[in-house]
Amino acid sequence: MSTSNTSGDKYQVFLSFRGPDTRRGFTNSLYHALDETGIHVFKDDEELRAGEKISGNLKQAIDDSKLYIPIFSKNYASSHWCLRELAKMVENTFKSKEDGKEKIILPILYNVKADDVKLKTPLYSEAISNLEQKMEDRKKKFSFEDVEMWRKALKDVGGIKGWELEKYPGYGDLIKLVVNEVVVRLKTRQQQLPKNLVGMEDQISGIKSLLDIDSCGVQMVGIYGMAGIGKTILAKIIFNQLCPYFGRNCSFIDDVRERMKTKGLVKLQKQLLSDISHSIVARNIGNIDNGINMIGETICNKKVLIVLDDVNEDKQIQKLIGVNSLYPGTRILVTTRDKSILNINIFKYEFKKYEMERLSNEDALQLFSRHAFDDDSPPDRYYALSRDIVSIVDGLPLALEAIGLSLFGQENKKIWEQKLVKLRNSPHKDVLGKLRISYDDLEPDQQQVFLDLACFIIDKNKTNLMYVWEDCGVGPEDAIDILSKRCMIEVLHDERFWMHDQFRDFGVVIAKQECTRLRDRDDIIRHLRSTENKGSVQALCLPGGHSPQPPIIVTSEEIKRFPRLRFLWFYDVIFLGDFMGCLPELKWISLQKPPCPDAYHHRFEATNLLHLENVVVVNLSWLDVPEDVLENLIKTKRSVQALRLKSRSTSKHPTIITSEQMKRFPHVRFLSLCEVNYEGDFWGCLSKLKWISLDYGYIIPHGPTTDCDQPFEVTNSLHLENVVVVNLSGVDITKDVFASLIKGARKLKVLTLCYNTSMHGTPTFPRDSGLEKLTISNFLSLKKIHHSIGKLRKLIDLNFELCVELEKLPEQIGELQELQHLSLRSCDSLRELPDSVLKLTSLLKLDVWGTRITRLPDSIDRLSSLSSVNASFTSIEKLPSTMSKLLCLQALHLNNFNRIQELPELPKSLTTLQLTSTSLVTVPNLSYLTNLVELALSEGSEYVAKSDIIQPGDLQWIGNLVGFPFSAERTYSTWSRRAHFRTTSIIKVEGSRAL
């Protein structure tokens, strides 16, 4: 008889033992310890077995098992059944090495020595001899060959290192080690992984570095990212690799979010406790609090590896791990779509956060190809279609796999093309399901913000949106924070929103299903012409197309059927009728006409369209708005916080804004006026203004004069005391107006002045200015910068660009200790940098593109924070030898660098190097630049006659660069996403003999 396998699965471990010696003690304890760990164990008892031969069941159990544990006790060799089992184990392990399914013997020496098993002592050798003497007894059906086989089996197994009981304090200590070894060998905790894994190496390395398995302390790491990006796969890989360090003390709780709903928290607590302790203990969990206490008592006394996958609430972490101290060496890994839950403050430990990256274009194409073609790259016939699909999916592994599998074996290109068209309108159904989970977890207001962003606002500045949402009673800051933390959007450095294409397309699908936001031209026309009430529609967006189309006529009767409109954005639409009371809930109106001067423009015929009591943002561009209509707009518009007017340049009667009119917008915080003229005294008109942009504007003085081309002279009248951002383009301000502006605008952070012909020098800068970014561009007469610029101690970004008469910078520039970015692009009279620039210790980026400087400072290494230098199109003849000491330098641009003859040693930190030169004598060996991901070399033959600077022999070192297999005939191109420059393994080599 033997233990039964009630589960019906194959056995994993076969225990061989002498019943009278160990059955009721050690073997029984070991069996139950393995069984409680979830391991299927065959425990044979030879004394209860009938017959003389190994039965079919017994043989099958030995054949099925992956691990054999013979427990050698004093009387083990006295049993021919034990010896038969041992011989069969040895036979199977030998065969398994040949077929690649290796079986392993793990011997335990129970009060015997290895020499006993090797037959070097009388203990086992005499037992074998006694069996030989019994061969005459006909009941014992074994032969001399069997005995010799047993001897050989004992000697073979005796040579395997096993556990000796006498070296351990007691059974429990040894059994614990045996169970851990079995768990590791069987990989019972291992998670199943897909076959096609691509582009995970850097992320695996990053997580393992954060977990720091060799340290003794506790480490907790959280992986966050959008749905379908591969967080679970990464966690499984890490778990599988770290399991051997923890033996049986490992637990992977998958799909926590969903299982909490379907099975409850107690079920998850029982699984975790069963994994790291005993199933009997786990079964005693009666409620959540009981589970917290039992888990806490267990994991505070042993080092454990725990992974909680797809967690969406911090309380789930608290109730699955507890609040007690964790044992030194413990590692906790959590995956989530919401990084805010990683800020849980119930522990004395903190989560280290790791953002899951999307796949690069190259890796994405490879992953897609493996699923679609079972190959690493698409066939030439399908390459363009595959590339387009990969571009739409934008590095999302779940989508790449699902779409690839759906097209596997499909040879009809028409079906591929139809799939591509469908994907441009909606994500794959498998992806939709995953993204829907994140959407459903949002509060109603947060869902509305998400849909607004997905349908209309992505890649736009957030300022105006915040005004609208605030006025609608939505808490926009909280909603944006939640969406950002759940990896559904990002707010970029320039305050613009970004959303993954799959999330954007998902939002469009939801809005279309719910009929809340319309943006398709045909859909909008169909709904406008319908006679049904459209109470669900909140937004109509009809942007300009790539090809001209006839304008749409919209009547007041049609608009009345959209009573809940919040957003109305129309391009080239003709309005007819009386719109009084039509749009009571409208918050943002944007009406635009084509700017082309040859385009035919209908006059603005509608009445009361701009009678909008609750509107917050107004944008009117290139409209021929009659004075009475404009007057109607500016009548007591106290709700307006953002106003943008763009006059038609072909208009014979330019739009004029007076100070009296502006007084009716007391809450305006954002003002953008293009080709609009101004009249009157603006003192006190714009007290709440935060952002002002005036483009090609002019002041119309009081009186009969018709000269509209005089300089902008009355900035004081704008009273910009609270303004933060000022952009004046084409406004020919004087030096006095410039001085008045920076002195009066006490809260000014960003100042951009473009296109000026009259100013020869900057004014004196005030000491107490809070200015952080100053851009002066296309000041065609500017020759001198006042030395007081050194007083702008908070300045971070300084740009003097296309100031063609500027010859030098003041020495006081070195006093700008906070300066991080200095750009002097196209200042083609500038011949040198002052030595004081070496004092700019915070400088990250230096751009001298298109200047006439002939050298960079010799001690440039003193700019230790410098990460980017652009010296393209300059007259520099030699780079400083100290360049190699710029340990933070990542990007070096030297295009059209035609006076340099040799390159010095460059810093190993470089990731991007661009060099175009007709004067370089030879291309040095740059193989030591092991961090390069972009290398562009050219002899400049596209500008001048070809030379022999770059020769094939010069470039063989490229093959030694990590990620750069040498191929001088291949060109990879860069790609851009989310306003960040990213690239992987890019090389471009050009030369008369290289290509």
Sequence and secondary structure as in RCSB ss.txt:
>XXXX:A:sequence
MSTSNTSGDKYQVFLSFRGPDTRRGFTNSLYHALDETGIHVFKDDEELRAGEKISGNLKQAIDDSKLYIPIFSKN
YASSHWCLRELAKMVENTFKSKEDGKEKIILPILYNVKADDVKLKTPLYSEAISNLEQKMEDRKKKFSFEDVEMW
RKALKDVGGIKGWELEKYPGYGDLIKLVVNEVVVRLKTRQQQLPKNLVGMEDQISGIKSLLDIDSCGVQMVGIYG
MAGIGKTILAKIIFNQLCPYFGRNCSFIDDVRERMKTKGLVKLQKQLLSDISHSIVARNIGNIDNGINMIGETIC
NKKVLIVLDDVNEDKQIQKLIGVNSLYPGTRILVTTRDKSILNINIFKYEFKKYEMERLSNEDALQLFSRHAFDD
DSPPDRYYALSRDIVSIVDGLPLALEAIGLSLFGQENKKIWEQKLVKLRNSPHKDVLGKLRISYDDLEPDQQQVF
LDLACFIIDKNKTNLMYVWEDCGVGPEDAIDILSKRCMIEVLHDERFWMHDQFRDFGVVIAKQECTRLRDRDDII
RHLRSTENKGSVQALCLPGGHSPQPPIIVTSEEIKRFPRLRFLWFYDVIFLGDFMGCLPELKWISLQKPPCPDAY
HHRFEATNLLHLENVVVVNLSWLDVPEDVLENLIKTKRSVQALRLKSRSTSKHPTIITSEQMKRFPHVRFLSLCE
VNYEGDFWGCLSKLKWISLDYGYIIPHGPTTDCDQPFEVTNSLHLENVVVVNLSGVDITKDVFASLIKGARKLKV
LTLCYNTSMHGTPTFPRDSGLEKLTISNFLSLKKIHHSIGKLRKLIDLNFELCVELEKLPEQIGELQELQHLSLR
SCDSLRELPDSVLKLTSLLKLDVWGTRITRLPDSIDRLSSLSSVNASFTSIEKLPSTMSKLLCLQALHLNNFNRI
QELPELPKSLTTLQLTSTSLVTVPNLSYLTNLVELALSEGSEYVAKSDIIQPGDLQWIGNLVGFPFSAERTYSTW
SRRAHFRTTSIIKVEGSRAL
>XXXX:A:secstr
 B   TT    SEEEE  HHHHIIIIIHHHHHHHHHTT  EEEB GGG  SSS  HHHHHHHHH SEEEEEE TT
GGG HHHHHHHHHHHHHHHHHHHHT   EE  EESS  HHHHTT SHHHHHHHHHHHHGGGSTT    HHHHHHH
HHHHHHHHTS  EEGGGSSSHHHHHHHHHHHHHHHHTTT     S   S HHHHHHHHHHH TTSSS EEEEEE 
 TTSSHHHHHHHHHHHHGGGTTT EEEE  HHHHHHHT HHHHHHHHHHHHS HHHHHT  SHHHHHHHHHHHHT
SS  EEEEEEE  HHHHHHHH SS   TT EEEEEES GGGGG  SSSS EEEEE     HHHHHHHHHHHHHSS
SS  GGGHHHHHHHHHHHTS HHHHHHHHHHHTT   HHHHHHHHHHHHHS  HHHHHHHHHHHHTS HHHHHHH
HHIIIIITTSBSHHHHHHHHHTT  HHHHHHHHHHTTS EE TTSBEE  HHHHHHHHHHHHHHT EE  HHHHH
HHHH  S  TT  EEEE   SS    EEEEHHHHTT TT  EEEEESEEEESB TTS TT  EEEEE    TTS 
      BSTT  TT  EEEEES    HHHHHHHTSS TT  EEEEE  TT SS  EEEHHHHTT TT  EEEEES
 EEES  TTTTTT  EEEEES EEE SSS     S    GGGG  TT  EEEEES    HHHHHHHHHH TT  E
EEEEEESS  B     TT    EEEEEEETT  B  GGGGG TT  EEEEES TT     GGGGG TT  EEE T
T TT     GGGGG TT  EEE TT    B  TTGGG TT  EEE TTS   B  GGGGG TT  EEEETT  S 
       TT SEEEEE SS S     TT TT SEEEEE  TTTS   SSS GGGGGGGGGSTT    TT     E
EETTEEE SSEEEEE TTT 
